[in-house]
Structure formats: C-alpha cells, structure tokens
Amino acid sequence: MQAYIPDIAIVITTYKRQELLRGLLQSIRELEVGPAAIVVVDNEKSSETEAIAAQFNVERYVAMENNTGGAGGFSRGVAEAYQMGHKWFWLMDDDVAVLPNAIEELAKWTLKTDTDLANGIPISQTVGAFQPARRNYDSSFFYWQYKFSTKFGMQNPLASAKRVQSQPSTPINCLCFEGGLVHRRAVEEAGLPDARFFIYADDTIYGYVLSQYTKMLFINDYTLIRTRTMQTMRVGSARKLTPASDMSRYYIMRNRGYMANYLKLYRQYNPLFFKLGTAYTLAKELVRLFVSGSTADKRSSLRELRRGMRDSRAIKHDAQWHPYSKVCSLPHTEA
C-alpha cells in the first residue's frame, strides 16, 4: 500500500531578498519527502529572482508588475496554486527554512482532513487550516499570538505560550503567512487573501475569515525555522517587540479599517471595544517608536500614524466596501 503523502503546494512571496529565498528553496529541495509543487511570487520582478527559481526548478514563477506586498503576493500565489489543482497550500515568507521531515509532520494532521472530505464530511466540520510551530533563528520556540480578539480587533497579547507548547494542538481563529497551511476547500468557501491590506494583519484577518467556514488548529510540530535575525525588545518571557518602518506604521493603523469591516460582515463588531483596541494598537506603536530605540524621524513617524488612522476611518465608513471574495473570484478548475 502506498504511503500517504499530502498534495501540498508551497506558496512563497519574496521581495528583494534573493539570498534568503535561495536558502529556503535549498531547504525544500533537501527534503526526503517534498511538496507537489512550489509557487514563487516575486514582488520585485527581478531577473535574479527568476534565475534562482529556474535553478531550483520551481514549478511556477510569477513576476508581479508592481510590489503588492505580502497580502497581494499570497493572494496571487494561492490563486496560482488553486489553478494548478493542488489540495493544500503551504504559505511562507522567504525568511524561513523548512525543517527535515516537515511534510511527514504535516501529513499526520492532513490525513484526517483529506479522509473526512473524501467521505463527504463538509469542510465546515473538519480542520481546513493548520498553523505549525516554528523555531527562531536560535532554535528557540517562536511565540505567535494565536487568538484573534474579535471584541478589540487585535491578536490577544495574553494568549498563553505555555499552553500551545504543552499540548499537541490548540484551536485558533487566525493565521500567519509564515507557515499557515490551508486546504483548497476552505479557500473555495472563504475566498483569496485580501490583497488590499498590502502588509500587516492580512494573514490575521485571512485566518479569521477562514475560521468562519472551517476549523483551524495550531499544531505543536515544528516545520519551519526563521533565518533572519531582527532587533527586538523583550516583553515578558516569550513576547518580543520588533522595530517598524514608517510604512509599517501607516498600514498598521490603516488596515484597522478593513479589519472593522470584516468584523461587521460577520456581525462581531463592537464599536466601543474596537476603539479601545485601536487605542491599544496606537499606544504599542508609540512605545515601539519612543522606547524601543528606534532611529526613525519621530515627526515623520507620527504623521504616518495619523495618516493611517485617517484612512482607516474612511475605509470603515465606505458604503461601497465589499469583502475581497466578492471583489476577486477564484479561477475555475477541477481539483
């Protein structure tokens, strides 16, 4: 009897980080059990990146005409993998490497989902998305806020790190594009990632949208290791605060407008508590700016925070707003 191997397409979004991409592709090609396909979305449209993709025999290389951010890159990448007919889409940035036996670790979880679906169980009653554990570049556990607070519109900073490390799996309602694994049936229900986010909270909200249509689990099996070191300020025993650019500050605040509209869509929007969440988010960004040793021009950074808040309000009150699933439909193909 042939061993079960999940039909996984790895979807990578990259931008001006060729050496990191090379390292990731090398780690994938060294797997004893590899993916069914690799899709690379290049937001730089670089001939160097295209050459690297060709060197590693990537099944599909997509050069974007403009930088669409992680949100646009993964939206396009999922659409490409869907069109290719694969069942599972494993999403990852270019600054990670795949650990040995990663596919085998995922297979322990995807088998039940594939079996359930083959037996006619709907995607809403089985697990259609997983978030595997990751390691930091120093091999320590990488903490990720796995609970999205619909009341405040932010990931719960108090979600226990010890809990997810102490049990095989934990129910979640958000996702991270650094290792999130999604079944095509879940994508058919939820639609593509919303490219309008550009960066920040795009994966959180995509996971939240997915959670309206399928079950989701954090799994305590390591499949990725981060390969890029970052300056951080420790907050507690597991949490860290990383520096941000002015561009990030703008999107952190602006994208709360999209976040509010998705919460409204699923009837989970609370105006008062969402404002408190916005205040907390702003306070965190001010701490990041003034306390974490940032060398940014403080006045410029404050202008970007204000601009993001202004544009967020415009998005939140836009009567013409529609969820991305209504804006960009999936290509039609047989699985």
LUMRONU-381812 format. One record per residue (C-alpha): residue number from 1; x, y, z; residue in three letters. Coordinates in steps of 0.25 Angstrom, whole numbers. Layout:
residues N
NUM,X,Y,Z,ALA
...
This chain:
residues 335
1,0,0,0,MET
2,6,14,-4,GLN
3,9,23,8,ALA
4,0,35,9,TYR
5,7,48,4,ILE
6,-2,61,5,PRO
7,-3,68,-8,ASP
8,4,81,-3,ILE
9,8,93,-12,ALA
10,17,102,-5,ILE
11,14,117,-8,VAL
12,25,127,-5,ILE
13,25,142,-6,THR
14,38,149,-8,THR
15,43,163,-10,TYR
16,58,167,-11,LYS
17,63,156,-2,ARG
18,70,147,-12,GLN
19,79,140,-3,GLU
20,68,137,7,LEU
21,60,131,-4,LEU
22,71,123,-9,ARG
23,73,117,5,GLY
24,58,114,6,LEU
25,58,107,-7,LEU
26,70,99,-4,GLN
27,64,94,9,SER
28,51,90,2,ILE
29,59,82,-9,ARG
30,67,75,2,GLU
31,54,69,8,LEU
32,53,54,6,GLU
33,38,56,4,VAL
34,36,68,-4,GLY
35,24,77,-8,PRO
36,16,74,-20,ALA
37,19,88,-25,ALA
38,26,101,-22,ILE
39,20,115,-26,VAL
40,29,127,-25,VAL
41,22,141,-25,VAL
42,33,151,-28,ASP
43,28,165,-24,ASN
44,41,171,-29,GLU
45,40,165,-43,LYS
46,55,162,-43,SER
47,63,155,-53,SER
48,72,150,-42,GLU
49,60,144,-34,THR
50,55,138,-47,GLU
51,68,131,-49,ALA
52,68,126,-35,ILE
53,54,120,-37,ALA
54,59,113,-50,ALA
55,71,108,-43,GLN
56,63,101,-33,PHE
57,53,96,-44,ASN
58,41,104,-37,VAL
59,28,99,-44,GLU
60,22,113,-45,ARG
61,29,126,-44,TYR
62,20,139,-44,VAL
63,27,153,-46,ALA
64,17,164,-41,MET
65,17,177,-49,GLU
66,17,184,-36,ASN
67,20,182,-22,ASN
68,7,177,-16,THR
69,13,174,-2,GLY
70,11,161,5,GLY
71,-4,162,4,ALA
72,-4,163,-11,GLY
73,7,153,-13,GLY
74,0,142,-5,PHE
75,-14,145,-11,SER
76,-7,143,-25,ARG
77,0,131,-20,GLY
78,-12,124,-14,VAL
79,-19,127,-27,ALA
80,-8,121,-35,GLU
81,-7,108,-27,ALA
82,-22,107,-27,TYR
83,-22,108,-42,GLN
84,-11,97,-43,MET
85,-21,88,-35,GLY
86,-14,85,-22,HIS
87,-21,81,-10,LYS
88,-13,88,1,TRP
89,-6,102,0,PHE
90,6,104,10,TRP
91,9,119,11,LEU
92,22,124,15,MET
93,31,137,14,ASP
94,45,136,9,ASP
95,52,138,22,ASP
96,50,123,27,VAL
97,55,110,24,ALA
98,48,97,24,VAL
99,52,87,35,LEU
100,55,72,31,PRO
101,42,63,31,ASN
102,33,75,31,ALA
103,24,69,20,ILE
104,23,56,29,GLU
105,19,64,41,GLU
106,8,71,33,LEU
107,3,58,28,ALA
108,0,53,42,LYS
109,-11,64,42,TRP
110,-15,66,28,THR
111,-18,51,26,LEU
112,-31,52,35,LYS
113,-36,65,27,THR
114,-34,58,14,ASP
115,-41,45,19,THR
116,-52,53,24,ASP
117,-54,61,11,LEU
118,-53,48,3,ALA
119,-64,42,12,ASN
120,-73,54,9,GLY
121,-71,62,22,ILE
122,-72,77,19,PRO
123,-60,86,21,ILE
124,-68,93,32,SER
125,-68,80,41,GLN
126,-53,77,39,THR
127,-40,84,40,VAL
128,-37,92,28,GLY
129,-25,100,33,ALA
130,-13,98,41,PHE
131,-2,107,47,GLN
132,10,98,50,PRO
133,20,102,61,ALA
134,33,110,57,ARG
135,47,112,63,ARG
136,54,125,64,ASN
137,68,126,57,TYR
138,74,122,70,ASP
139,65,109,70,SER
140,56,114,82,SER
141,41,114,81,PHE
142,35,125,73,PHE
143,24,131,80,TYR
144,12,135,72,TRP
145,-1,141,77,GLN
146,-11,130,72,TYR
147,-24,137,77,LYS
148,-31,148,70,PHE
149,-39,156,79,SER
150,-52,160,71,THR
151,-56,169,82,LYS
152,-44,178,81,PHE
153,-39,175,67,GLY
154,-25,170,70,MET
155,-18,158,73,GLN
156,-19,154,88,ASN
157,-5,158,95,PRO
158,-9,150,107,LEU
159,-11,137,99,ALA
160,-2,126,107,SER
161,11,122,100,ALA
162,12,110,111,LYS
163,-2,105,106,ARG
164,2,103,92,VAL
165,15,96,96,GLN
166,8,87,106,SER
167,-2,80,97,GLN
168,-2,74,82,PRO
169,-12,84,77,SER
170,-19,97,80,THR
171,-32,103,73,PRO
172,-29,116,67,ILE
173,-36,127,59,ASN
174,-25,134,52,CYS
175,-13,130,43,LEU
176,1,134,39,CYS
177,6,134,25,PHE
178,19,129,31,GLU
179,15,115,31,GLY
180,0,114,30,GLY
181,-6,102,23,LEU
182,-19,103,16,VAL
183,-28,93,9,HIS
184,-34,97,-5,ARG
185,-48,94,0,ARG
186,-46,105,11,ALA
187,-41,115,0,VAL
188,-53,112,-8,GLU
189,-62,116,4,GLU
190,-54,128,9,ALA
191,-48,133,-4,GLY
192,-34,138,-6,LEU
193,-26,146,4,PRO
194,-29,161,3,ASP
195,-19,168,-6,ALA
196,-23,181,-1,ARG
197,-16,180,12,PHE
198,-3,181,5,PHE
199,4,178,18,ILE
200,1,175,33,TYR
201,-12,168,38,ALA
202,-14,162,25,ASP
203,-11,148,30,ASP
204,-18,150,43,THR
205,-31,154,36,ILE
206,-30,143,25,TYR
207,-29,133,37,GLY
208,-41,140,43,TYR
209,-49,139,31,VAL
210,-45,124,29,LEU
211,-50,121,43,SER
212,-64,125,39,GLN
213,-64,114,29,TYR
214,-55,103,35,THR
215,-48,98,48,LYS
216,-34,103,50,MET
217,-22,97,59,LEU
218,-9,101,64,PHE
219,-1,89,64,ILE
220,11,87,73,ASN
221,20,81,62,ASP
222,32,89,57,TYR
223,33,90,42,THR
224,40,103,40,LEU
225,52,111,45,ILE
226,53,126,43,ARG
227,66,130,36,THR
228,66,145,38,ARG
229,71,152,51,THR
230,64,164,56,MET
231,66,174,67,GLN
232,55,172,77,THR
233,51,177,91,MET
234,47,167,100,ARG
235,33,168,106,VAL
236,31,157,116,GLY
237,37,143,116,SER
238,33,139,102,ALA
239,28,152,95,ARG
240,37,162,87,LYS
241,34,175,81,LEU
242,41,178,67,THR
243,45,191,61,PRO
244,35,196,50,ALA
245,37,206,38,SER
246,28,218,35,ASP
247,22,210,24,MET
248,18,199,34,SER
249,13,209,44,ARG
250,3,214,33,TYR
251,-2,201,29,TYR
252,-3,196,44,ILE
253,-13,207,46,MET
254,-20,208,33,ARG
255,-23,193,32,ASN
256,-32,194,44,ARG
257,-42,200,35,GLY
258,-42,187,27,TYR
259,-42,179,40,MET
260,-54,186,45,ALA
261,-62,184,32,ASN
262,-59,169,33,TYR
263,-64,169,47,LEU
264,-76,176,43,LYS
265,-78,166,32,LEU
266,-79,154,42,TYR
267,-87,162,52,ARG
268,-75,162,62,GLN
269,-72,177,62,TYR
270,-73,185,75,ASN
271,-71,200,73,PRO
272,-66,203,87,LEU
273,-57,191,89,PHE
274,-51,193,75,PHE
275,-48,207,79,LYS
276,-41,202,91,LEU
277,-33,192,82,GLY
278,-29,204,73,THR
279,-24,212,85,ALA
280,-16,200,90,TYR
281,-10,198,76,THR
282,-6,213,75,LEU
283,0,212,89,ALA
284,8,200,85,LYS
285,13,207,73,GLU
286,17,219,81,LEU
287,25,210,91,VAL
288,31,204,79,ARG
289,35,217,73,LEU
290,40,224,86,PHE
291,44,213,95,VAL
292,50,202,87,SER
293,62,210,82,GLY
294,56,214,68,SER
295,65,223,60,THR
296,53,228,51,ALA
297,49,242,50,ASP
298,39,243,61,LYS
299,31,254,54,ARG
300,30,247,41,SER
301,26,234,48,SER
302,15,242,56,LEU
303,10,247,43,ARG
304,9,233,37,GLU
305,1,228,49,LEU
306,-8,240,48,ARG
307,-10,237,33,ARG
308,-13,223,35,GLY
309,-23,226,45,MET
310,-30,236,36,ARG
311,-30,226,24,ASP
312,-35,215,34,SER
313,-47,223,37,ARG
314,-50,226,22,ALA
315,-49,211,19,ILE
316,-58,207,31,LYS
317,-69,217,26,HIS
318,-68,213,12,ASP
319,-82,209,7,ALA
320,-77,203,-5,GLN
321,-67,193,2,TRP
322,-68,178,-1,HIS
323,-61,166,5,PRO
324,-50,162,-4,TYR
325,-57,149,-8,SER
326,-67,158,-15,LYS
327,-56,166,-22,VAL
328,-47,156,-27,CYS
329,-53,142,-31,SER
330,-45,129,-31,LEU
331,-41,123,-45,PRO
332,-50,111,-48,HIS
333,-43,98,-49,THR
334,-45,84,-45,GLU
335,-37,78,-33,ALA
